[in-house]
Amino acid sequence: MRAVSILMEARMNIIIGVRGSARELAIDVDLDFDELSSRVEAAIRDGSVLDLVDSKKERSLVPANAIGYVQMSEQAERRVGFAIH
């Protein structure tokens, strides 16, 4: 019997606090930290729209002037294991 592990692709978690709303927008994206940071910074700097597509291919558009805060973190690497007889 041997065990086989499959590594799941790392994703970034992003939580956006929206001004004037008690709710947060939580998204899992398939971007690295640098790319995600640069998109957020560019949207805020330019006063444009933050355009993100999550891991389920759902698109979120957030106007920069509505962004109250942004939290970004990497999801922990997940291992899925099973045994083969």
Phi, psi and omega in degrees: 000133177231150180263142179237132177247141176243126178274130176274146181296136179289141179230161175258138171264134175229132176241125181245122173276125183260127179299139178077011180225140178278349182263154176253156175255116181250127185224140171255120182240152178265058178234155174275169186301316182296317180294318179295316178300316182293325177295316180295313181298318180295318180297317180291315180298316184273350183067031183259207182250134173277116185249113182232141174246124184277181184292345177262009180068025174266134185262135177238130177244121181236118176297137183302324181288351178264353182280118177271316177200163179224129173245130179233138176206154176277141173288145177294145178297129181253137176247136175244125182236151174205162182255142176247128182271000000 
